[in-house]
Amino acid sequence: MALRIKRMSKEDKDGMRILVDRLWPRGLSKQDAAVDIWLKDIEPSPALRRWFGHDPAKWTEFQHRYRDELEKNPSAVEELKRQIRQEDATLLYAAKDLQHNHAIMLQRFLGKD
């Protein structure tokens, strides 16, 4: 099964749409987003998110820290794996930085990049 990542927006179906942010993206209704599953617990911890602040200079260290968090959160990881086994899926995120965000790291962690 294919696993894509995409910034959250109004979209038609592109496989199972899984929001991997803890907070709902501003300015987008739940109806327009067409999210199938919202996995809040897979996102980096609030402390790690604040520390990173989408600063590209912290990207390498962020990846290490987020990987550690994922390894300590097997229930959320297993839930995501269970969902993406069923069909093609798209991980949705709200970050504006398309090259330095947790969805990229999550896709790599799952070995689907």
Secondary structure as UniProt FT lines:
FT   STRAND          3..7
FT   STRAND          16..19
FT   TURN            26..27
FT   HELIX           30..33
FT   STRAND          37..38
FT   HELIX           40..42
FT   HELIX           46..52
FT   TURN            53..54
FT   HELIX           56..58
FT   HELIX           59..71
FT   HELIX           74..84
FT   STRAND          89..93
FT   HELIX           102..109
FT   TURN            110..111
//
